[in-house]
Amino acid sequence: MSNNASTLDQVRDIVLSIIDHELGPVSDDEELLLSGLLDSMAVISITNDLEARFQIQIQAMDITIENFESIAAMANYLVGQINE
């Protein structure tokens, strides 16, 4: 498994642990913010969990719709941060 796939799997685990499972399955590319699946409190929880899991610091200016719009977008953002 590549690092990108591993990162995606880990992000998926974190996000799905926070999203209400009664809403049904969530794909990796599904819009989470604008659809209302995630609210600001959920984003804070996800950010904290991602920082702990990947041992990185996510800057406030990086918490954007583009970086947190989907599970795939979060994983892509993290891969970029880890590879810097």
HTML snippet that shows the backbone in 3Dmol.js (N, CA, C, O; Angstrom):
<script src="https://3Dmol.org/build/3Dmol-min.js"></script>
<div id="view" style="width:600px;height:400px;position:relative"></div>
<script>
const pdb = `
ATOM      1  N   MET A   1       0.855  -1.186   0.000  1.00  0.00           N
ATOM      2  CA  MET A   1       0.000   0.000   0.000  1.00  0.00           C
ATOM      3  C   MET A   1       0.892   1.237   0.000  1.00  0.00           C
ATOM      4  O   MET A   1       1.840   1.322   0.780  1.00  0.00           O
ATOM      5  N   SER A   2       0.597   2.170  -0.851  1.00  0.00           N
ATOM      6  CA  SER A   2       1.394   3.390  -0.929  1.00  0.00           C
ATOM      7  C   SER A   2       1.087   4.296   0.257  1.00  0.00           C
ATOM      8  O   SER A   2       0.078   4.139   0.945  1.00  0.00           O
ATOM      9  N   ASN A   3       1.994   5.254   0.473  1.00  0.00           N
ATOM     10  CA  ASN A   3       1.785   6.218   1.547  1.00  0.00           C
ATOM     11  C   ASN A   3       0.513   7.012   1.326  1.00  0.00           C
ATOM     12  O   ASN A   3      -0.203   7.323   2.278  1.00  0.00           O
ATOM     13  N   ASN A   4       0.224   7.347   0.052  1.00  0.00           N
ATOM     14  CA  ASN A   4      -0.987   8.110  -0.253  1.00  0.00           C
ATOM     15  C   ASN A   4      -2.232   7.312   0.108  1.00  0.00           C
ATOM     16  O   ASN A   4      -3.177   7.860   0.676  1.00  0.00           O
ATOM     17  N   ALA A   5      -2.240   6.024  -0.216  1.00  0.00           N
ATOM     18  CA  ALA A   5      -3.388   5.180   0.107  1.00  0.00           C
ATOM     19  C   ALA A   5      -3.514   5.015   1.614  1.00  0.00           C
ATOM     20  O   ALA A   5      -4.622   5.023   2.150  1.00  0.00           O
ATOM     21  N   SER A   6      -2.397   4.867   2.294  1.00  0.00           N
ATOM     22  CA  SER A   6      -2.413   4.748   3.753  1.00  0.00           C
ATOM     23  C   SER A   6      -2.947   6.028   4.389  1.00  0.00           C
ATOM     24  O   SER A   6      -3.740   5.980   5.329  1.00  0.00           O
ATOM     25  N   THR A   7      -2.508   7.162   3.872  1.00  0.00           N
ATOM     26  CA  THR A   7      -2.991   8.451   4.381  1.00  0.00           C
ATOM     27  C   THR A   7      -4.492   8.565   4.151  1.00  0.00           C
ATOM     28  O   THR A   7      -5.225   8.974   5.053  1.00  0.00           O
ATOM     29  N   LEU A   8      -4.954   8.215   2.971  1.00  0.00           N
ATOM     30  CA  LEU A   8      -6.380   8.259   2.655  1.00  0.00           C
ATOM     31  C   LEU A   8      -7.169   7.372   3.622  1.00  0.00           C
ATOM     32  O   LEU A   8      -8.210   7.784   4.134  1.00  0.00           O
ATOM     33  N   ASP A   9      -6.680   6.169   3.869  1.00  0.00           N
ATOM     34  CA  ASP A   9      -7.366   5.255   4.790  1.00  0.00           C
ATOM     35  C   ASP A   9      -7.450   5.842   6.194  1.00  0.00           C
ATOM     36  O   ASP A   9      -8.487   5.746   6.849  1.00  0.00           O
ATOM     37  N   GLN A  10      -6.363   6.449   6.655  1.00  0.00           N
ATOM     38  CA  GLN A  10      -6.345   7.028   7.993  1.00  0.00           C
ATOM     39  C   GLN A  10      -7.281   8.233   8.103  1.00  0.00           C
ATOM     40  O   GLN A  10      -7.990   8.386   9.098  1.00  0.00           O
ATOM     41  N   VAL A  11      -7.281   9.083   7.079  1.00  0.00           N
ATOM     42  CA  VAL A  11      -8.184  10.242   7.066  1.00  0.00           C
ATOM     43  C   VAL A  11      -9.633   9.750   7.050  1.00  0.00           C
ATOM     44  O   VAL A  11     -10.475  10.272   7.780  1.00  0.00           O
ATOM     45  N   ARG A  12      -9.919   8.754   6.225  1.00  0.00           N
ATOM     46  CA  ARG A  12     -11.268   8.199   6.155  1.00  0.00           C
ATOM     47  C   ARG A  12     -11.722   7.702   7.541  1.00  0.00           C
ATOM     48  O   ARG A  12     -12.850   7.966   7.957  1.00  0.00           O
ATOM     49  N   ASP A  13     -10.850   6.990   8.242  1.00  0.00           N
ATOM     50  CA  ASP A  13     -11.185   6.486   9.574  1.00  0.00           C
ATOM     51  C   ASP A  13     -11.536   7.624  10.526  1.00  0.00           C
ATOM     52  O   ASP A  13     -12.507   7.540  11.279  1.00  0.00           O
ATOM     53  N   ILE A  14     -10.739   8.687  10.486  1.00  0.00           N
ATOM     54  CA  ILE A  14     -10.978   9.826  11.380  1.00  0.00           C
ATOM     55  C   ILE A  14     -12.301  10.509  11.039  1.00  0.00           C
ATOM     56  O   ILE A  14     -13.118  10.758  11.925  1.00  0.00           O
ATOM     57  N   VAL A  15     -12.511  10.807   9.778  1.00  0.00           N
ATOM     58  CA  VAL A  15     -13.725  11.525   9.360  1.00  0.00           C
ATOM     59  C   VAL A  15     -14.971  10.692   9.658  1.00  0.00           C
ATOM     60  O   VAL A  15     -15.953  11.209  10.190  1.00  0.00           O
ATOM     61  N   LEU A  16     -14.930   9.411   9.316  1.00  0.00           N
ATOM     62  CA  LEU A  16     -16.110   8.574   9.530  1.00  0.00           C
ATOM     63  C   LEU A  16     -16.409   8.357  11.006  1.00  0.00           C
ATOM     64  O   LEU A  16     -17.548   8.059  11.365  1.00  0.00           O
ATOM     65  N   SER A  17     -15.408   8.500  11.867  1.00  0.00           N
ATOM     66  CA  SER A  17     -15.650   8.383  13.301  1.00  0.00           C
ATOM     67  C   SER A  17     -16.411   9.595  13.842  1.00  0.00           C
ATOM     68  O   SER A  17     -17.008   9.531  14.916  1.00  0.00           O
ATOM     69  N   ILE A  18     -16.385  10.700  13.088  1.00  0.00           N
ATOM     70  CA  ILE A  18     -17.030  11.939  13.526  1.00  0.00           C
ATOM     71  C   ILE A  18     -18.378  12.160  12.850  1.00  0.00           C
ATOM     72  O   ILE A  18     -19.288  12.731  13.451  1.00  0.00           O
ATOM     73  N   ILE A  19     -18.510  11.711  11.603  1.00  0.00           N
ATOM     74  CA  ILE A  19     -19.764  11.900  10.866  1.00  0.00           C
ATOM     75  C   ILE A  19     -20.845  10.983  11.430  1.00  0.00           C
ATOM     76  O   ILE A  19     -20.571   9.848  11.819  1.00  0.00           O
ATOM     77  N   ASP A  20     -22.055  11.482  11.469  1.00  0.00           N
ATOM     78  CA  ASP A  20     -23.208  10.710  11.913  1.00  0.00           C
ATOM     79  C   ASP A  20     -23.439   9.543  10.948  1.00  0.00           C
ATOM     80  O   ASP A  20     -23.781   9.756   9.785  1.00  0.00           O
ATOM     81  N   HIS A  21     -23.253   8.318  11.429  1.00  0.00           N
ATOM     82  CA  HIS A  21     -23.372   7.138  10.569  1.00  0.00           C
ATOM     83  C   HIS A  21     -24.789   6.905  10.063  1.00  0.00           C
ATOM     84  O   HIS A  21     -24.981   6.145   9.114  1.00  0.00           O
ATOM     85  N   GLU A  22     -25.770   7.529  10.662  1.00  0.00           N
ATOM     86  CA  GLU A  22     -27.146   7.356  10.202  1.00  0.00           C
ATOM     87  C   GLU A  22     -27.385   8.042   8.858  1.00  0.00           C
ATOM     88  O   GLU A  22     -28.417   7.833   8.220  1.00  0.00           O
ATOM     89  N   LEU A  23     -26.428   8.855   8.440  1.00  0.00           N
ATOM     90  CA  LEU A  23     -26.580   9.563   7.169  1.00  0.00           C
ATOM     91  C   LEU A  23     -26.264   8.672   5.973  1.00  0.00           C
ATOM     92  O   LEU A  23     -26.499   9.066   4.831  1.00  0.00           O
ATOM     93  N   GLY A  24     -25.740   7.488   6.221  1.00  0.00           N
ATOM     94  CA  GLY A  24     -25.420   6.559   5.140  1.00  0.00           C
ATOM     95  C   GLY A  24     -23.962   6.626   4.767  1.00  0.00           C
ATOM     96  O   GLY A  24     -23.191   7.348   5.398  1.00  0.00           O
ATOM     97  N   PRO A  25     -23.571   5.878   3.742  1.00  0.00           N
ATOM     98  CA  PRO A  25     -22.160   5.828   3.346  1.00  0.00           C
ATOM     99  C   PRO A  25     -21.680   7.165   2.776  1.00  0.00           C
ATOM    100  O   PRO A  25     -22.452   7.929   2.196  1.00  0.00           O
ATOM    101  N   VAL A  26     -20.390   7.422   2.958  1.00  0.00           N
ATOM    102  CA  VAL A  26     -19.775   8.653   2.469  1.00  0.00           C
ATOM    103  C   VAL A  26     -18.595   8.262   1.597  1.00  0.00           C
ATOM    104  O   VAL A  26     -17.711   7.528   2.039  1.00  0.00           O
ATOM    105  N   SER A  27     -18.574   8.749   0.356  1.00  0.00           N
ATOM    106  CA  SER A  27     -17.458   8.441  -0.541  1.00  0.00           C
ATOM    107  C   SER A  27     -16.291   9.374  -0.247  1.00  0.00           C
ATOM    108  O   SER A  27     -16.453  10.401   0.411  1.00  0.00           O
ATOM    109  N   ASP A  28     -15.116   9.007  -0.742  1.00  0.00           N
ATOM    110  CA  ASP A  28     -13.909   9.808  -0.512  1.00  0.00           C
ATOM    111  C   ASP A  28     -13.982  11.178  -1.178  1.00  0.00           C
ATOM    112  O   ASP A  28     -13.320  12.117  -0.736  1.00  0.00           O
ATOM    113  N   ASP A  29     -14.779  11.299  -2.236  1.00  0.00           N
ATOM    114  CA  ASP A  29     -14.887  12.567  -2.957  1.00  0.00           C
ATOM    115  C   ASP A  29     -16.145  13.364  -2.630  1.00  0.00           C
ATOM    116  O   ASP A  29     -16.379  14.424  -3.211  1.00  0.00           O
ATOM    117  N   GLU A  30     -16.944  12.864  -1.714  1.00  0.00           N
ATOM    118  CA  GLU A  30     -18.190  13.539  -1.381  1.00  0.00           C
ATOM    119  C   GLU A  30     -17.935  14.864  -0.663  1.00  0.00           C
ATOM    120  O   GLU A  30     -17.089  14.947   0.227  1.00  0.00           O
ATOM    121  N   GLU A  31     -18.673  15.890  -1.061  1.00  0.00           N
ATOM    122  CA  GLU A  31     -18.580  17.219  -0.458  1.00  0.00           C
ATOM    123  C   GLU A  31     -19.083  17.144   0.988  1.00  0.00           C
ATOM    124  O   GLU A  31     -20.237  16.792   1.228  1.00  0.00           O
ATOM    125  N   LEU A  32     -18.222  17.471   1.939  1.00  0.00           N
ATOM    126  CA  LEU A  32     -18.572  17.344   3.351  1.00  0.00           C
ATOM    127  C   LEU A  32     -19.006  18.664   3.984  1.00  0.00           C
ATOM    128  O   LEU A  32     -19.906  18.688   4.823  1.00  0.00           O
ATOM    129  N   LEU A  33     -18.370  19.748   3.584  1.00  0.00           N
ATOM    130  CA  LEU A  33     -18.659  21.037   4.221  1.00  0.00           C
ATOM    131  C   LEU A  33     -19.916  21.700   3.675  1.00  0.00           C
ATOM    132  O   LEU A  33     -20.842  22.002   4.428  1.00  0.00           O
ATOM    133  N   LEU A  34     -19.948  21.924   2.381  1.00  0.00           N
ATOM    134  CA  LEU A  34     -21.081  22.631   1.800  1.00  0.00           C
ATOM    135  C   LEU A  34     -22.369  21.820   1.863  1.00  0.00           C
ATOM    136  O   LEU A  34     -23.462  22.384   1.817  1.00  0.00           O
ATOM    137  N   SER A  35     -22.245  20.496   1.969  1.00  0.00           N
ATOM    138  CA  SER A  35     -23.430  19.644   2.085  1.00  0.00           C
ATOM    139  C   SER A  35     -23.975  19.622   3.508  1.00  0.00           C
ATOM    140  O   SER A  35     -25.103  19.187   3.740  1.00  0.00           O
ATOM    141  N   GLY A  36     -23.176  20.088   4.455  1.00  0.00           N
ATOM    142  CA  GLY A  36     -23.608  20.086   5.846  1.00  0.00           C
ATOM    143  C   GLY A  36     -23.265  18.818   6.611  1.00  0.00           C
ATOM    144  O   GLY A  36     -23.638  18.682   7.776  1.00  0.00           O
ATOM    145  N   LEU A  37     -22.561  17.888   5.977  1.00  0.00           N
ATOM    146  CA  LEU A  37     -22.153  16.675   6.692  1.00  0.00           C
ATOM    147  C   LEU A  37     -21.178  16.995   7.820  1.00  0.00           C
ATOM    148  O   LEU A  37     -21.158  16.316   8.847  1.00  0.00           O
ATOM    149  N   LEU A  38     -20.368  18.037   7.619  1.00  0.00           N
ATOM    150  CA  LEU A  38     -19.453  18.502   8.664  1.00  0.00           C
ATOM    151  C   LEU A  38     -19.792  19.942   9.011  1.00  0.00           C
ATOM    152  O   LEU A  38     -20.070  20.763   8.137  1.00  0.00           O
ATOM    153  N   ASP A  39     -19.762  20.229  10.307  1.00  0.00           N
ATOM    154  CA  ASP A  39     -19.903  21.620  10.743  1.00  0.00           C
ATOM    155  C   ASP A  39     -18.561  22.078  11.311  1.00  0.00           C
ATOM    156  O   ASP A  39     -17.590  21.321  11.305  1.00  0.00           O
ATOM    157  N   SER A  40     -18.510  23.303  11.798  1.00  0.00           N
ATOM    158  CA  SER A  40     -17.233  23.858  12.265  1.00  0.00           C
ATOM    159  C   SER A  40     -16.663  23.075  13.443  1.00  0.00           C
ATOM    160  O   SER A  40     -15.446  22.921  13.541  1.00  0.00           O
ATOM    161  N   MET A  41     -17.497  22.587  14.320  1.00  0.00           N
ATOM    162  CA  MET A  41     -17.009  21.797  15.452  1.00  0.00           C
ATOM    163  C   MET A  41     -16.412  20.478  14.982  1.00  0.00           C
ATOM    164  O   MET A  41     -15.410  20.019  15.532  1.00  0.00           O
ATOM    165  N   ALA A  42     -17.013  19.870  13.977  1.00  0.00           N
ATOM    166  CA  ALA A  42     -16.479  18.625  13.429  1.00  0.00           C
ATOM    167  C   ALA A  42     -15.124  18.877  12.773  1.00  0.00           C
ATOM    168  O   ALA A  42     -14.215  18.056  12.896  1.00  0.00           O
ATOM    169  N   VAL A  43     -14.983  19.995  12.084  1.00  0.00           N
ATOM    170  CA  VAL A  43     -13.709  20.330  11.441  1.00  0.00           C
ATOM    171  C   VAL A  43     -12.623  20.500  12.499  1.00  0.00           C
ATOM    172  O   VAL A  43     -11.491  20.060  12.295  1.00  0.00           O
ATOM    173  N   ILE A  44     -12.947  21.124  13.614  1.00  0.00           N
ATOM    174  CA  ILE A  44     -11.974  21.279  14.698  1.00  0.00           C
ATOM    175  C   ILE A  44     -11.569  19.910  15.244  1.00  0.00           C
ATOM    176  O   ILE A  44     -10.387  19.656  15.472  1.00  0.00           O
ATOM    177  N   SER A  45     -12.536  19.041  15.450  1.00  0.00           N
ATOM    178  CA  SER A  45     -12.239  17.692  15.944  1.00  0.00           C
ATOM    179  C   SER A  45     -11.364  16.926  14.955  1.00  0.00           C
ATOM    180  O   SER A  45     -10.391  16.282  15.345  1.00  0.00           O
ATOM    181  N   ILE A  46     -11.715  17.002  13.681  1.00  0.00           N
ATOM    182  CA  ILE A  46     -10.926  16.319  12.651  1.00  0.00           C
ATOM    183  C   ILE A  46      -9.516  16.885  12.607  1.00  0.00           C
ATOM    184  O   ILE A  46      -8.547  16.129  12.527  1.00  0.00           O
ATOM    185  N   THR A  47      -9.391  18.197  12.658  1.00  0.00           N
ATOM    186  CA  THR A  47      -8.081  18.836  12.638  1.00  0.00           C
ATOM    187  C   THR A  47      -7.221  18.346  13.804  1.00  0.00           C
ATOM    188  O   THR A  47      -6.056  17.996  13.615  1.00  0.00           O
ATOM    189  N   ASN A  48      -7.791  18.323  14.997  1.00  0.00           N
ATOM    190  CA  ASN A  48      -7.059  17.843  16.174  1.00  0.00           C
ATOM    191  C   ASN A  48      -6.630  16.391  16.004  1.00  0.00           C
ATOM    192  O   ASN A  48      -5.493  16.036  16.316  1.00  0.00           O
ATOM    193  N   ASP A  49      -7.534  15.557  15.510  1.00  0.00           N
ATOM    194  CA  ASP A  49      -7.223  14.137  15.309  1.00  0.00           C
ATOM    195  C   ASP A  49      -6.140  13.955  14.239  1.00  0.00           C
ATOM    196  O   ASP A  49      -5.247  13.124  14.400  1.00  0.00           O
ATOM    197  N   LEU A  50      -6.215  14.729  13.146  1.00  0.00           N
ATOM    198  CA  LEU A  50      -5.209  14.637  12.089  1.00  0.00           C
ATOM    199  C   LEU A  50      -3.842  15.071  12.612  1.00  0.00           C
ATOM    200  O   LEU A  50      -2.832  14.434  12.313  1.00  0.00           O
ATOM    201  N   GLU A  51      -3.807  16.146  13.387  1.00  0.00           N
ATOM    202  CA  GLU A  51      -2.542  16.615  13.943  1.00  0.00           C
ATOM    203  C   GLU A  51      -1.926  15.554  14.846  1.00  0.00           C
ATOM    204  O   GLU A  51      -0.720  15.313  14.792  1.00  0.00           O
ATOM    205  N   ALA A  52      -2.749  14.921  15.675  1.00  0.00           N
ATOM    206  CA  ALA A  52      -2.242  13.888  16.574  1.00  0.00           C
ATOM    207  C   ALA A  52      -1.782  12.653  15.804  1.00  0.00           C
ATOM    208  O   ALA A  52      -0.715  12.106  16.082  1.00  0.00           O
ATOM    209  N   ARG A  53      -2.574  12.221  14.850  1.00  0.00           N
ATOM    210  CA  ARG A  53      -2.252  10.997  14.105  1.00  0.00           C
ATOM    211  C   ARG A  53      -0.997  11.158  13.256  1.00  0.00           C
ATOM    212  O   ARG A  53      -0.162  10.256  13.202  1.00  0.00           O
ATOM    213  N   PHE A  54      -0.860  12.323  12.584  1.00  0.00           N
ATOM    214  CA  PHE A  54       0.242  12.521  11.655  1.00  0.00           C
ATOM    215  C   PHE A  54       1.392  13.336  12.252  1.00  0.00           C
ATOM    216  O   PHE A  54       2.395  13.590  11.585  1.00  0.00           O
ATOM    217  N   GLN A  55       1.237  13.737  13.496  1.00  0.00           N
ATOM    218  CA  GLN A  55       2.259  14.503  14.216  1.00  0.00           C
ATOM    219  C   GLN A  55       2.715  15.721  13.417  1.00  0.00           C
ATOM    220  O   GLN A  55       3.905  15.950  13.200  1.00  0.00           O
ATOM    221  N   ILE A  56       1.710  16.495  12.989  1.00  0.00           N
ATOM    222  CA  ILE A  56       1.973  17.733  12.264  1.00  0.00           C
ATOM    223  C   ILE A  56       1.159  18.841  12.907  1.00  0.00           C
ATOM    224  O   ILE A  56       0.282  18.585  13.732  1.00  0.00           O
ATOM    225  N   GLN A  57       1.458  20.068  12.523  1.00  0.00           N
ATOM    226  CA  GLN A  57       0.684  21.230  12.959  1.00  0.00           C
ATOM    227  C   GLN A  57      -0.049  21.782  11.737  1.00  0.00           C
ATOM    228  O   GLN A  57       0.582  22.173  10.755  1.00  0.00           O
ATOM    229  N   ILE A  58      -1.365  21.812  11.797  1.00  0.00           N
ATOM    230  CA  ILE A  58      -2.164  22.363  10.704  1.00  0.00           C
ATOM    231  C   ILE A  58      -2.419  23.833  11.015  1.00  0.00           C
ATOM    232  O   ILE A  58      -3.033  24.171  12.027  1.00  0.00           O
ATOM    233  N   GLN A  59      -1.945  24.685  10.141  1.00  0.00           N
ATOM    234  CA  GLN A  59      -2.099  26.122  10.338  1.00  0.00           C
ATOM    235  C   GLN A  59      -3.551  26.537  10.098  1.00  0.00           C
ATOM    236  O   GLN A  59      -4.232  25.969   9.245  1.00  0.00           O
ATOM    237  N   ALA A  60      -4.014  27.521  10.850  1.00  0.00           N
ATOM    238  CA  ALA A  60      -5.390  28.002  10.707  1.00  0.00           C
ATOM    239  C   ALA A  60      -5.678  28.444   9.275  1.00  0.00           C
ATOM    240  O   ALA A  60      -6.784  28.245   8.774  1.00  0.00           O
ATOM    241  N   MET A  61      -4.694  29.039   8.619  1.00  0.00           N
ATOM    242  CA  MET A  61      -4.912  29.511   7.254  1.00  0.00           C
ATOM    243  C   MET A  61      -5.061  28.356   6.258  1.00  0.00           C
ATOM    244  O   MET A  61      -5.515  28.560   5.132  1.00  0.00           O
ATOM    245  N   ASP A  62      -4.675  27.137   6.678  1.00  0.00           N
ATOM    246  CA  ASP A  62      -4.818  25.967   5.811  1.00  0.00           C
ATOM    247  C   ASP A  62      -6.165  25.266   5.975  1.00  0.00           C
ATOM    248  O   ASP A  62      -6.488  24.355   5.213  1.00  0.00           O
ATOM    249  N   ILE A  63      -6.943  25.684   6.954  1.00  0.00           N
ATOM    250  CA  ILE A  63      -8.258  25.077   7.166  1.00  0.00           C
ATOM    251  C   ILE A  63      -9.240  25.809   6.251  1.00  0.00           C
ATOM    252  O   ILE A  63      -9.945  26.731   6.661  1.00  0.00           O
ATOM    253  N   THR A  64      -9.256  25.363   5.007  1.00  0.00           N
ATOM    254  CA  THR A  64     -10.065  25.989   3.968  1.00  0.00           C
ATOM    255  C   THR A  64     -11.035  24.972   3.375  1.00  0.00           C
ATOM    256  O   THR A  64     -10.895  23.766   3.579  1.00  0.00           O
ATOM    257  N   ILE A  65     -12.012  25.476   2.647  1.00  0.00           N
ATOM    258  CA  ILE A  65     -12.955  24.582   1.966  1.00  0.00           C
ATOM    259  C   ILE A  65     -12.196  23.668   1.014  1.00  0.00           C
ATOM    260  O   ILE A  65     -12.503  22.479   0.924  1.00  0.00           O
ATOM    261  N   GLU A  66     -11.211  24.207   0.303  1.00  0.00           N
ATOM    262  CA  GLU A  66     -10.462  23.398  -0.656  1.00  0.00           C
ATOM    263  C   GLU A  66      -9.740  22.234   0.021  1.00  0.00           C
ATOM    264  O   GLU A  66      -9.728  21.124  -0.512  1.00  0.00           O
ATOM    265  N   ASN A  67      -9.143  22.470   1.176  1.00  0.00           N
ATOM    266  CA  ASN A  67      -8.371  21.436   1.861  1.00  0.00           C
ATOM    267  C   ASN A  67      -9.236  20.464   2.662  1.00  0.00           C
ATOM    268  O   ASN A  67      -8.808  19.344   2.941  1.00  0.00           O
ATOM    269  N   PHE A  68     -10.446  20.880   3.034  1.00  0.00           N
ATOM    270  CA  PHE A  68     -11.289  20.054   3.891  1.00  0.00           C
ATOM    271  C   PHE A  68     -12.642  19.731   3.262  1.00  0.00           C
ATOM    272  O   PHE A  68     -13.572  19.336   3.964  1.00  0.00           O
ATOM    273  N   GLU A  69     -12.759  19.898   1.940  1.00  0.00           N
ATOM    274  CA  GLU A  69     -14.053  19.676   1.298  1.00  0.00           C
ATOM    275  C   GLU A  69     -14.445  18.205   1.223  1.00  0.00           C
ATOM    276  O   GLU A  69     -15.632  17.885   1.148  1.00  0.00           O
ATOM    277  N   SER A  70     -13.462  17.309   1.243  1.00  0.00           N
ATOM    278  CA  SER A  70     -13.757  15.875   1.140  1.00  0.00           C
ATOM    279  C   SER A  70     -12.645  15.091   1.826  1.00  0.00           C
ATOM    280  O   SER A  70     -11.605  15.643   2.185  1.00  0.00           O
ATOM    281  N   ILE A  71     -12.880  13.812   2.000  1.00  0.00           N
ATOM    282  CA  ILE A  71     -11.854  12.942   2.574  1.00  0.00           C
ATOM    283  C   ILE A  71     -10.621  12.946   1.676  1.00  0.00           C
ATOM    284  O   ILE A  71      -9.496  13.025   2.168  1.00  0.00           O
ATOM    285  N   ALA A  72     -10.825  12.862   0.367  1.00  0.00           N
ATOM    286  CA  ALA A  72      -9.705  12.865  -0.583  1.00  0.00           C
ATOM    287  C   ALA A  72      -8.930  14.176  -0.524  1.00  0.00           C
ATOM    288  O   ALA A  72      -7.700  14.168  -0.591  1.00  0.00           O
ATOM    289  N   ALA A  73      -9.629  15.300  -0.401  1.00  0.00           N
ATOM    290  CA  ALA A  73      -8.956  16.602  -0.329  1.00  0.00           C
ATOM    291  C   ALA A  73      -8.105  16.700   0.937  1.00  0.00           C
ATOM    292  O   ALA A  73      -6.991  17.223   0.894  1.00  0.00           O
ATOM    293  N   MET A  74      -8.614  16.208   2.049  1.00  0.00           N
ATOM    294  CA  MET A  74      -7.846  16.218   3.296  1.00  0.00           C
ATOM    295  C   MET A  74      -6.593  15.356   3.158  1.00  0.00           C
ATOM    296  O   MET A  74      -5.511  15.752   3.589  1.00  0.00           O
ATOM    297  N   ALA A  75      -6.743  14.185   2.560  1.00  0.00           N
ATOM    298  CA  ALA A  75      -5.594  13.294   2.373  1.00  0.00           C
ATOM    299  C   ALA A  75      -4.558  13.951   1.464  1.00  0.00           C
ATOM    300  O   ALA A  75      -3.362  13.882   1.748  1.00  0.00           O
ATOM    301  N   ASN A  76      -4.990  14.579   0.392  1.00  0.00           N
ATOM    302  CA  ASN A  76      -4.063  15.268  -0.512  1.00  0.00           C
ATOM    303  C   ASN A  76      -3.328  16.387   0.204  1.00  0.00           C
ATOM    304  O   ASN A  76      -2.120  16.554   0.034  1.00  0.00           O
ATOM    305  N   TYR A  77      -4.056  17.154   1.004  1.00  0.00           N
ATOM    306  CA  TYR A  77      -3.438  18.219   1.789  1.00  0.00           C
ATOM    307  C   TYR A  77      -2.374  17.635   2.717  1.00  0.00           C
ATOM    308  O   TYR A  77      -1.261  18.155   2.793  1.00  0.00           O
ATOM    309  N   LEU A  78      -2.712  16.570   3.412  1.00  0.00           N
ATOM    310  CA  LEU A  78      -1.782  15.971   4.355  1.00  0.00           C
ATOM    311  C   LEU A  78      -0.540  15.419   3.670  1.00  0.00           C
ATOM    312  O   LEU A  78       0.571  15.590   4.170  1.00  0.00           O
ATOM    313  N   VAL A  79      -0.717  14.766   2.543  1.00  0.00           N
ATOM    314  CA  VAL A  79       0.438  14.246   1.800  1.00  0.00           C
ATOM    315  C   VAL A  79       1.373  15.386   1.446  1.00  0.00           C
ATOM    316  O   VAL A  79       2.591  15.244   1.549  1.00  0.00           O
ATOM    317  N   GLY A  80       0.812  16.526   1.027  1.00  0.00           N
ATOM    318  CA  GLY A  80       1.619  17.689   0.718  1.00  0.00           C
ATOM    319  C   GLY A  80       2.357  18.219   1.925  1.00  0.00           C
ATOM    320  O   GLY A  80       3.517  18.617   1.812  1.00  0.00           O
ATOM    321  N   GLN A  81       1.708  18.233   3.086  1.00  0.00           N
ATOM    322  CA  GLN A  81       2.337  18.717   4.312  1.00  0.00           C
ATOM    323  C   GLN A  81       3.429  17.769   4.790  1.00  0.00           C
ATOM    324  O   GLN A  81       4.489  18.208   5.236  1.00  0.00           O
ATOM    325  N   ILE A  82       3.171  16.491   4.698  1.00  0.00           N
ATOM    326  CA  ILE A  82       4.129  15.495   5.175  1.00  0.00           C
ATOM    327  C   ILE A  82       5.372  15.482   4.285  1.00  0.00           C
ATOM    328  O   ILE A  82       6.483  15.264   4.769  1.00  0.00           O
ATOM    329  N   ASN A  83       5.187  15.713   3.004  1.00  0.00           N
ATOM    330  CA  ASN A  83       6.308  15.664   2.047  1.00  0.00           C
ATOM    331  C   ASN A  83       7.095  16.949   1.969  1.00  0.00           C
ATOM    332  O   ASN A  83       8.092  17.012   1.249  1.00  0.00           O
ATOM    333  N   GLU A  84       6.679  17.982   2.691  1.00  0.00           N
ATOM    334  CA  GLU A  84       7.407  19.261   2.643  1.00  0.00           C
ATOM    335  C   GLU A  84       8.709  19.177   3.396  1.00  0.00           C
ATOM    336  O   GLU A  84       9.449  20.159   3.460  1.00  0.00           O
TER     337      GLU A  84
END
`;
const viewer = $3Dmol.createViewer("view");
viewer.addModel(pdb, "pdb");
viewer.setStyle({}, {cartoon: {color: "spectrum"}});
viewer.zoomTo();
viewer.render();
</script>
